[in-house]
Amino acid sequence: MTDIVFRKSSYSGQDQDCVEVADLPCGAAVRDSKNPAKGHFPFPAAEWTAFLSSAREQH
């Protein structure tokens, strides 16, 4: 597997802990920026799309 490149939200400050996300070929991966060595949670594309749609509706 190639290296996964995680990114933080543009809304978080440089020194703030947050959730990070990375694009995967078939979805996305999420991890805690405070504990990146503890791994990540992969989400299939359909679930990730549903999560983003719900989050946008709540904003």
C-alpha positions, 0 to 999 in steps of 0.5 A: 500500500502506498503512503497515505497523505493526511490533511487537517481542516483549513478551519483548524489552527496550525498547533491545534489537535483535530481529526485528519482525513486522507483520500483513499482509492475507494473512500477516505481514512480518518485519524486523530492528529494527537495520536497518528501512530495509533492508526486510522479508520477507513471508510468506503466511499458511499459512507464517507459521502453520506457523512459529508452530506450530513455534516454540510446540512448541519453546518 
